[in-house]
Amino acid sequence: MDKKTRIAIIGGGPAGLGAAMYLEKKGYENYVIFEKTDHVGGKCHSPSHLGKRYEMGAIMGVPSYYAVHDVELFAGVTHDGPRLHRTYRLPNGKPDHRFDKKLFNIPHLLKLKKQIKKFGEILETKYKGYDITGHIGVSEGRYEGFAVTPGREPVSGVNPNLKDLALPFKKFVEMNGVPLVQEIWVQPFTSFGYGYFDEIPAAYVLKYLDFQTMMNFVNVNLWTWKDGTQSIYEALNKKLKHQALLNQNITKIVRGDKVTITVNGKEEVFDKIIITAPLQVGQINNPVAQGLDTYLDVTAEERELFSKIDYERYDTMAYITAPENYPEASFYVVDNMTPETLGHGMVFYMRWGNEPEQPLVSYVLRKHKNEGESVVDYKARPELDYEQTKQTVLKDVATLGIPPIKENGKDKIIYEFQAYYFPHVFTEDYASGWYEKVEAMQGKNNTYYAGEIMSFGDMDETVEYSHDLVERFF
Ligand SMILES: Cc1cc2nc3c(=O)[nH]c(=O)nc-3n(C[C@H](O)[C@H](O)[C@H](O)COP(=O)(O)OP(=O)(O)OC[C@H]3O[C@@H](n4cnc5c(N)ncnc54)[C@H](O)[C@@H]3O)c2cc1C
């Protein structure tokens, strides 16, 4: 492609800024990033309270976040944040010793360890190719992409077993005789808002929690950033030749020989467009997300495919609790990570131990669409109401002994965030080749798709997919 190609990038989150970085590295400098809000970073969102930044979106990374590491090097930042500690509590606030190594039921622990080991072996052998970036070929029993290694070598091969990855994770591990691994995988999955194992295809679970990443979680070998994950992308944006344009209201995109974008009332013409904003079409019940069809001239094929996308309703709430109630560390309530306890707080993150006015952040899910084993009627199942769920979480924190302090008679809640979170498709669509069809559309109508749905909804997978996209097409 001509290096002078004029490229529009929609979205200034990790995927959009990452795409710009990799384009620049390849010599493409004629790009413009359009960001809807007044800040970059997207769901890497780190507001300040009393001079310190806390996290409403992404929190952590692991040493195998190679694409995030590319960004760190380019932007001149490093993972210099507070160490993560974790403890466990029961919903009644008492300590939960089931995950305490010393007190853990020994026969169970041995069984679990055996299954984790077996799972690691199965993934490397039977499911060879499971962990490369993106989903190309998986539903056809092959893999094609870039290895998750510092060098990101191109890899490809045939492996019919990969078709199993379309199954919900629960079925997948049961089928492979390792059901207990769910006890470990659930913590950085469901409580991090990625849904329930009886409905989310194993492909997504393992794209993010590949074996090496999971072992980093187990060993608390994790990265955080002092000024929050948003600061990574603010620093990246500053280093780019063209910083993202903020407060950009795109009302129309028409594609033909060229791509004409109407933004803030003016038309601009481009050769190519990379969309990292949500691809979902139709009504989206979220205050920040907008259906792609509200501004793009979607084709019949795009409409058909993108109408299959669903997302997680994942809310975070930051509030102030009294210093005498500070927990000893951030903690998980594992009993609240089941479909039956939907709408209850699963994690409580305390970032700055012993600071005065310490924000505590709660994490809750409001949707579980799967009726038993069937996903056919998932659209009929309503999500929980936002306000009601917030009240449930406030009751939870009172029971847990960490209630908000009162200010002018009201709970001191300092920030609420309803993310358009982890877009994905379900088993049937995954198995019938959703990704192959979308990948086959890459480049048509001068359009490229990137962002969370194309691989997985975490910082690394999104930036890595942008890397792969630039390597493949530019
Ligand atoms: C509570 C929470 C916890 C998380 N924890 C972690 C974690 O610990 N580790 C981790 O790796 N990841 C975590 N994530 C996930 C991570 O933040 C996301 O996967 C990542 O930010 C996705 O990047 P993206 O660029 O694809 O999308 P986004 O971050 O959503 O960015 C998309 C950008 O596009 C903009 N946009 C949307 N529509 C338009 C439009 N029409 N025009 C112009 N701009 C538009 C948005 O404003 C936004 O800035 C977490 C997220 C949340 C919410």
The ligand as an SDF file (V2000), in Angstrom:
LIG
                    3D

 53 58  0  0  0  0  0  0  0  0999 V2000
  -13.7430   -2.2490   34.7220 C   0  0  0  0  0  0  0  0  0  0  0  0
  -12.7510   -2.6990   33.6940 C   0  0  0  0  0  0  0  0  0  0  0  0
  -11.6420   -3.4320   34.0920 C   0  0  0  0  0  0  0  0  0  0  0  0
  -10.7050   -3.8520   33.1380 C   0  0  0  0  0  0  0  0  0  0  0  0
   -9.5760   -4.4880   33.5600 N   0  0  0  0  0  0  0  0  0  0  0  0
   -8.6100   -4.7740   32.6620 C   0  0  0  0  0  0  0  0  0  0  0  0
   -7.3510   -5.2330   33.1150 C   0  0  0  0  0  0  0  0  0  0  0  0
   -7.0790   -5.2990   34.3280 O   0  0  0  0  0  0  0  0  0  0  0  0
   -6.4190   -5.5560   32.1720 N   0  0  0  0  0  0  0  0  0  0  0  0
   -6.6660   -5.4290   30.8320 C   0  0  0  0  0  0  0  0  0  0  0  0
   -5.7860   -5.7390   30.0310 O   0  0  0  0  0  0  0  0  0  0  0  0
   -7.8360   -4.9500   30.3760 N   0  0  0  0  0  0  0  0  0  0  0  0
   -8.8100   -4.6060   31.2580 C   0  0  0  0  0  0  0  0  0  0  0  0
   -9.9840   -4.0540   30.8210 N   0  0  0  0  0  0  0  0  0  0  0  0
  -10.2840   -4.0680   29.3790 C   0  0  0  0  0  0  0  0  0  0  0  0
   -9.5910   -2.9860   28.5580 C   0  0  0  0  0  0  0  0  0  0  0  0
   -9.7640   -1.7320   29.1680 O   0  0  0  0  0  0  0  0  0  0  0  0
  -10.2080   -2.9570   27.1660 C   0  0  0  0  0  0  0  0  0  0  0  0
  -10.2120   -4.2380   26.6000 O   0  0  0  0  0  0  0  0  0  0  0  0
   -9.4580   -2.0310   26.2140 C   0  0  0  0  0  0  0  0  0  0  0  0
   -9.5080   -0.7120   26.7110 O   0  0  0  0  0  0  0  0  0  0  0  0
  -10.1050   -2.0910   24.8390 C   0  0  0  0  0  0  0  0  0  0  0  0
   -9.4840   -1.1970   23.9540 O   0  0  0  0  0  0  0  0  0  0  0  0
  -10.2680   -0.6880   22.6550 P   0  0  0  0  0  0  0  0  0  0  0  0
   -9.4760    0.4060   22.0940 O   0  0  0  0  0  0  0  0  0  0  0  0
  -10.6140   -1.8480   21.7990 O   0  0  0  0  0  0  0  0  0  0  0  0
  -11.6880   -0.1480   23.2110 O   0  0  0  0  0  0  0  0  0  0  0  0
  -11.9780    1.0230   24.2350 P   0  0  0  0  0  0  0  0  0  0  0  0
  -11.0110    1.0430   25.3290 O   0  0  0  0  0  0  0  0  0  0  0  0
  -13.4140    0.8860   24.5630 O   0  0  0  0  0  0  0  0  0  0  0  0
  -11.7600    2.3350   23.3560 O   0  0  0  0  0  0  0  0  0  0  0  0
  -12.6270    2.6760   22.3210 C   0  0  0  0  0  0  0  0  0  0  0  0
  -12.5380    4.1800   22.0890 C   0  0  0  0  0  0  0  0  0  0  0  0
  -13.3470    4.5170   20.9680 O   0  0  0  0  0  0  0  0  0  0  0  0
  -14.0970    5.6690   21.2770 C   0  0  0  0  0  0  0  0  0  0  0  0
  -15.2990    5.6690   20.4400 N   0  0  0  0  0  0  0  0  0  0  0  0
  -16.3650    4.8590   20.5270 C   0  0  0  0  0  0  0  0  0  0  0  0
  -17.2690    5.1710   19.5870 N   0  0  0  0  0  0  0  0  0  0  0  0
  -16.7440    6.1890   18.8660 C   0  0  0  0  0  0  0  0  0  0  0  0
  -17.1900    6.9510   17.7510 C   0  0  0  0  0  0  0  0  0  0  0  0
  -18.3910    6.7080   17.1900 N   0  0  0  0  0  0  0  0  0  0  0  0
  -16.3980    7.9320   17.2780 N   0  0  0  0  0  0  0  0  0  0  0  0
  -15.1850    8.1900   17.8370 C   0  0  0  0  0  0  0  0  0  0  0  0
  -14.7060    7.5020   18.9070 N   0  0  0  0  0  0  0  0  0  0  0  0
  -15.4820    6.5100   19.4040 C   0  0  0  0  0  0  0  0  0  0  0  0
  -14.3970    5.5270   22.7540 C   0  0  0  0  0  0  0  0  0  0  0  0
  -14.7490    6.7730   23.3290 O   0  0  0  0  0  0  0  0  0  0  0  0
  -13.0770    4.9840   23.2690 C   0  0  0  0  0  0  0  0  0  0  0  0
  -12.1700    5.9940   23.6040 O   0  0  0  0  0  0  0  0  0  0  0  0
  -10.9100   -3.5690   31.7590 C   0  0  0  0  0  0  0  0  0  0  0  0
  -11.9970   -2.7890   31.3760 C   0  0  0  0  0  0  0  0  0  0  0  0
  -12.9160   -2.3560   32.3280 C   0  0  0  0  0  0  0  0  0  0  0  0
  -14.0780   -1.5170   31.8950 C   0  0  0  0  0  0  0  0  0  0  0  0
  1  2  1  0
  2  3  1  0
  2 52  2  0
  3  4  2  0
  4  5  1  0
  4 50  1  0
  5  6  2  0
  6  7  1  0
  6 13  1  0
  7  8  2  0
  7  9  1  0
  9 10  1  0
 10 11  2  0
 10 12  1  0
 12 13  2  0
 13 14  1  0
 14 15  1  0
 14 50  1  0
 15 16  1  0
 16 17  1  0
 16 18  1  0
 18 19  1  0
 18 20  1  0
 20 21  1  0
 20 22  1  0
 22 23  1  0
 23 24  1  0
 24 25  2  0
 24 26  1  0
 24 27  1  0
 27 28  1  0
 28 29  2  0
 28 30  1  0
 28 31  1  0
 31 32  1  0
 32 33  1  0
 33 34  1  0
 33 48  1  0
 34 35  1  0
 35 36  1  0
 35 46  1  0
 36 37  1  0
 36 45  1  0
 37 38  2  0
 38 39  1  0
 39 40  1  0
 39 45  2  0
 40 41  1  0
 40 42  2  0
 42 43  1  0
 43 44  2  0
 44 45  1  0
 46 47  1  0
 46 48  1  0
 48 49  1  0
 50 51  2  0
 51 52  1  0
 52 53  1  0
M  END
$$$$
